[in-house]
Amino acid sequence: MPRNKTQYTSCAGQMKKNGTTSKGKTRWRCTNPSCGSSLTRHRADKTQTRDFQAFYRYAVSTTSLTQLARQLGLSRWTLNRRFAPFWLIDIPNTPDPNRIYDQIFIDGTYTAAGCLLIAASQDHVIAWYWAKSETAKAYKKLLAKIPPPLCVVLDGGQGAYSAIKTCWPNSHIQRCLVHAQRVVRRLTTSRPRTDAGKTIYRLALTLTRIRTLDQAREWVLQLHEFGQVHKRFLNEKTTVPKQRQTINHQWEWMHLRVRKAYNSLLDLSHKGWLFTYLQPPPTAITPNNWASTTNSLEGGVNAQLKRIADAHRGRSGERQRKMLEWYLHSQTQLPDDPLEIARQCNFGQDQLAKVTDLVPEDLNKADLETGRPAFYDQGIDVEYTHSIGIRKGQI
């Protein structure tokens, strides 16, 4: 059959071109005199490709559905209907199981769809995991996908630390210095009134300016000197008011917040988590590029996730998750072509068929073929019962 001809499925007659429609599409007419049917060809693959490209542009940007529909000359309801099967496409989240990273940054960000845990290098996303909160169990699910790196940078959550001890016991830990500063600022405020508070806050601010091991040693000496100079001040106690006294609670620290700020830095110093980035192991590939903060993750990835979630705040639950996952996939080192991912899933039609098969049978409805009655109904029970509980509503 020539390429410019088609076959009508009803009478199997040959078709010939018969002008165009008002939209410019070629119209075909059956040459069989007894038929004469007219039709146009439909390329579902081209239509789905066009719609998915619009969907992907909508998912990974802050463009609203109304703005996108206006650009395409459609209504937002038509566009939303065309996007329906694309929400079911599975997005790849499979990091390389054989690559060992120098540094991995882990952090969690909260959206309307839940808590999103992310692991990333300095320039790309590695893996992610959805959870309800930043628990050790959730972080273990994230870290289990990735080989242990030489160093992991975290913001200080206890759940992340517990997961690292279990999954990556031999990896070095670097506490984010910006978060360490925030802990001190939260306790002393940015304008402390006491001399000890001013000193410890000023010392915390210098953390992010340290570039050499000599500067790090000098900083540790200053922290030790602070503890010696202000030891008496930090250890001052006062009697608890009588209305709050208990058998085991008769006194309390007078300068508790300054004491907590000092102890937070002292604990990190004793654990050796402050200056890991200055002492990379010999096996490090880029020892001069080690970072001391999670800024590359929070400012580069999390910030854009927040913008997308805010721009599409009407999308909640699973659909917001899909949008954020499409963006995360685009930030991986070698992201697959989104169009190829969609084609492998038949543009969501395969998942849609599975969803239809998994819909449970509604046993509340009567089965007319077998004669089975409904399991429960809103009708009035004709049998006698002495209970007055069913006598509700209108008859």
C-alpha positions in Angstrom: 0.0 0.0 0.0 1.4 3.5 -0.9 2.5 5.6 2.1 0.0 8.3 1.3 -3.0 5.9 1.4 -4.8 4.3 4.3 -7.3 1.6 4.8 -10.8 2.1 6.3 -11.3 -0.5 9.0 -15.0 -1.0 8.5 -15.2 -2.0 4.8 -11.5 -2.5 4.1 -11.7 -0.1 1.2 -8.9 2.1 0.0 -8.8 5.7 1.2 -7.8 8.8 -0.7 -7.1 12.3 0.4 -10.1 14.5 0.5 -9.0 18.0 1.5 -8.3 19.2 5.0 -10.2 20.0 8.1 -10.6 23.5 9.6 -7.5 22.8 11.7 -5.4 21.8 8.6 -5.4 18.0 9.1 -5.7 15.9 6.0 -9.1 14.3 5.5 -9.4 10.8 4.0 -12.4 9.4 2.2 -13.3 5.8 1.4 -13.2 5.1 -2.4 -15.9 2.4 -2.0 -19.1 3.9 -3.6 -21.3 2.0 -1.1 -19.3 3.4 1.8 -17.9 6.9 1.3 -16.9 7.3 4.9 -14.6 10.2 5.8 -12.0 10.3 8.6 -8.7 11.8 9.8 -5.6 10.1 11.0 -4.8 10.3 14.7 -1.2 9.9 16.0 -1.7 9.1 19.7 2.1 9.0 20.2 2.6 12.5 18.9 -0.3 13.8 21.0 1.0 12.1 24.1 4.5 13.4 23.5 3.3 16.9 23.1 1.2 16.7 26.3 4.0 15.1 28.3 6.5 17.8 27.3 4.0 20.4 28.6 3.5 18.4 31.7 7.3 18.1 32.4 7.7 21.8 31.9 5.0 22.4 34.4 6.4 19.9 36.9 9.9 21.2 37.1 9.2 24.9 37.1 7.2 27.5 38.9 4.9 28.1 35.9 1.3 27.8 37.1 -1.2 25.7 35.3 -3.2 28.7 34.2 -0.1 30.4 32.7 0.8 27.2 30.8 -2.7 26.7 29.5 -2.8 30.3 28.3 0.5 29.7 26.5 -0.9 26.6 24.8 -4.2 28.2 24.0 -6.2 25.8 26.2 -8.2 25.9 29.4 -6.6 24.8 32.6 -9.3 22.1 33.0 -8.4 20.6 29.6 -4.8 20.7 30.5 -5.4 19.1 33.9 -7.4 16.3 32.2 -4.6 15.6 29.7 -2.0 15.5 32.5 -4.0 12.8 34.5 -2.2 9.7 33.3 1.3 11.3 33.6 1.0 11.5 37.4 1.3 7.7 37.5 4.7 7.5 35.7 7.5 5.9 37.9 10.5 8.2 38.2 13.9 6.4 38.4 15.7 6.7 41.8 18.6 4.3 41.4 22.1 5.7 42.4 25.2 4.1 41.1 25.9 1.2 43.6 29.7 1.1 42.7 30.7 4.7 43.0 32.4 5.9 46.2 32.0 9.7 46.8 34.5 11.9 48.7 31.7 13.8 50.4 28.0 13.2 50.6 25.6 15.8 52.0 22.4 14.6 53.6 19.5 16.8 54.8 15.7 16.7 55.1 13.2 19.3 53.9 9.5 19.4 54.8 6.7 20.0 52.3 2.9 19.4 52.2 3.7 16.0 50.7 5.8 15.0 53.7 9.5 15.0 54.7 11.9 14.6 51.8 15.3 13.2 52.7 18.0 14.0 50.1 21.6 12.8 49.6 23.7 14.8 47.2 27.3 15.6 46.2 28.5 19.1 45.7 27.1 19.3 42.2 24.3 16.8 41.8 21.6 14.8 43.6 22.4 11.1 44.4 19.2 9.7 45.9 16.1 10.7 47.9 13.5 9.1 50.1 10.1 10.2 51.4 9.3 9.9 55.1 7.0 11.4 57.8 10.0 12.8 59.7 13.8 12.7 60.0 13.9 9.4 61.9 16.8 6.9 62.0 14.7 4.4 60.2 13.9 6.8 57.4 17.6 7.8 57.0 18.6 4.1 56.9 16.3 3.6 53.9 18.1 6.5 52.2 21.6 5.5 53.0 21.1 1.8 52.2 21.0 2.8 48.5 24.4 4.4 48.5 27.9 3.0 49.1 29.7 4.4 52.1 31.5 7.7 51.3 34.7 8.9 52.8 32.9 11.7 54.6 29.3 12.7 55.3 28.2 16.2 56.1 25.0 16.5 58.1 23.1 19.2 60.0 23.2 17.5 63.3 19.9 15.5 63.5 20.0 12.5 65.8 18.2 10.3 63.4 20.8 10.9 60.7 23.7 10.2 63.1 22.1 6.9 64.2 21.6 5.8 60.6 25.3 6.7 59.8 26.6 4.6 62.7 24.6 1.6 61.3 25.0 2.0 57.5 28.3 3.9 57.2 30.3 3.1 60.4 33.7 3.8 58.8 32.7 7.2 57.2 34.1 10.4 58.7 31.5 12.9 59.9 31.6 16.6 59.3 29.0 18.7 61.2 27.7 21.6 59.2 29.4 24.7 60.7 26.5 27.0 59.7 24.1 24.8 61.7 26.6 24.8 64.6 26.5 28.6 64.5 22.7 28.6 64.5 22.6 26.5 67.6 24.7 29.1 69.5 22.7 32.0 68.0 19.5 30.4 69.1 20.7 30.1 72.7 22.6 33.4 73.1 20.6 35.5 70.5 22.5 37.7 68.1 22.9 40.4 70.8 23.9 38.6 74.0 24.0 40.8 77.1 26.6 39.0 79.2 30.4 39.0 78.5 30.4 35.2 78.4 27.5 35.2 75.9 29.2 37.8 73.7 32.5 35.9 73.7 31.0 32.5 72.9 28.8 34.0 70.1 31.8 35.8 68.6 33.8 32.5 68.8 31.0 30.7 67.0 31.0 33.2 64.2 34.6 32.6 63.4 34.0 28.9 62.7 33.1 29.4 59.0 36.3 31.5 58.4 38.8 28.8 59.3 40.8 27.5 56.3 43.9 25.9 57.7 44.8 23.4 60.5 46.7 26.1 62.3 43.6 28.3 62.5 41.6 25.3 63.7 44.1 24.6 66.5 44.0 28.2 67.5 40.2 28.1 67.6 40.1 25.0 69.8 42.6 26.7 72.2 40.3 29.8 72.4 37.3 27.5 73.2 39.4 25.8 75.9 40.4 29.3 77.2 36.8 30.4 77.3 35.9 27.4 79.5 38.7 28.3 81.9 38.1 32.0 82.1 34.3 31.7 82.5 34.2 28.5 84.5 32.9 30.2 87.6 30.3 32.1 85.7 29.1 29.0 83.9 28.9 27.0 87.1 26.8 29.5 89.0 23.6 28.0 90.5 20.5 29.3 92.0 17.8 27.8 94.2 14.6 26.8 92.5 11.5 28.6 93.7 9.4 26.7 96.2 6.5 26.3 93.8 8.7 24.4 91.4 10.9 22.5 93.8 10.8 18.7 93.9 12.9 16.1 95.8 15.4 15.8 92.9 15.2 19.4 91.6 16.3 21.8 94.3 18.6 24.0 92.2 19.3 25.0 88.5 22.0 26.7 86.5 21.8 30.5 86.5 23.2 30.9 83.0 21.8 27.8 81.3 21.6 29.1 77.8 25.2 30.3 77.7 26.2 27.0 79.2 24.4 25.0 76.6 26.0 27.1 73.8 29.4 26.4 75.1 28.7 22.7 75.6 27.4 22.3 72.1 30.7 23.5 70.6 32.7 21.6 73.2 30.9 18.3 72.4 31.6 18.8 68.6 35.2 19.6 69.3 35.7 16.5 71.4 34.1 14.2 68.8 36.3 15.7 66.1 33.3 16.7 63.8 34.2 20.4 63.4 37.3 20.3 61.2 37.0 17.0 59.3 37.1 18.9 56.0 40.7 20.1 56.8 42.0 16.5 57.2 40.8 14.5 54.2 42.1 10.9 54.0 44.8 10.0 51.4 42.3 8.2 49.2 40.3 11.4 48.6 40.0 12.3 44.9 39.5 16.1 45.4 40.9 16.8 48.9 41.1 20.6 48.2 37.4 20.9 47.5 36.0 19.4 50.7 33.2 21.5 52.2 32.3 22.3 55.8 28.6 23.1 55.3 25.5 21.7 53.6 25.0 25.0 51.7 25.4 23.3 48.3 22.4 21.1 49.1 20.2 23.6 51.0 20.8 26.5 48.7 21.1 24.6 45.4 18.4 21.9 45.7 16.2 22.5 48.7 15.6 26.1 47.9 14.3 25.3 44.4 12.1 22.5 45.8 10.6 25.0 48.2 9.9 27.4 45.3 8.2 24.6 43.3 6.1 23.4 46.2 5.1 27.0 47.0 4.2 27.8 43.3 2.1 24.6 43.1 0.8 24.7 46.7 -2.6 23.5 45.4 -1.0 20.2 44.5 -0.7 18.2 47.7 0.0 14.6 48.6 1.2 12.2 45.9 1.1 14.7 43.0 3.3 17.2 44.7 5.7 14.3 45.4 5.8 13.5 41.7 6.6 17.1 40.8 9.4 17.3 43.3 10.8 13.9 42.2 10.9 15.1 38.5 13.0 18.0 39.6 15.3 15.9 41.7 15.7 13.5 38.8 16.7 16.4 36.6 19.4 17.3 39.1 21.1 13.9 39.1 24.5 13.5 37.4 23.2 11.7 34.3 19.5 12.0 34.2 17.6 9.9 31.7 15.5 11.5 29.0 12.1 12.2 30.6 10.4 11.5 27.3 12.0 8.0 27.2 11.0 7.3 30.8 7.4 8.2 29.8 7.5 6.1 26.7 8.7 3.1 28.7 5.7 3.4 30.9 3.4 4.0 27.9 2.8 7.5 29.2 1.3 6.2 32.4 -1.3 4.0 30.7 0.4 0.8 32.0 0.2 2.1 35.6 -3.4 3.2 35.0 -4.3 -0.3 33.9 -2.7 -1.7 37.1 -4.6 0.8 39.2 -7.9 -0.3 37.6 -7.2 -4.0 38.3 -6.4 -3.2 41.9 -9.6 -1.5 42.6 -11.4 -3.7 45.2 -14.8 -5.1 44.3 -17.7 -3.1 45.8 -19.5 -5.8 47.8 -22.1 -3.3 49.0 -23.8 -3.5 45.6 -26.0 -6.4 44.7 -24.7 -8.8 42.1 -27.5 -9.2 39.6 -25.8 -12.0 37.6 -25.5 -14.3 40.6 -28.4 -13.0 42.6 -26.2 -12.1 45.6 -27.8 -9.3 47.7 -25.8 -6.4 49.0 -23.9 -7.0 52.2 -25.3 -3.8 53.8 -27.8 -1.3 52.5 -29.9 1.7 53.5 -33.2 -0.1 53.3 -35.5 -0.7 56.3 -35.1 -4.2 57.8 -38.4 -6.0 57.5 -37.6 -8.5 60.2 -38.6 -7.8 63.8 -36.1 -6.4 66.2 -36.6 -5.1 69.7 -33.7 -2.6 69.4 -34.6 1.0 69.1 -31.2 2.0 67.8 -32.2 1.5 64.1 -35.2 3.9 64.3 -33.3 6.9 63.0 -33.8 9.2 60.0 -36.7 9.5 57.7 -38.7 6.7 56.2 
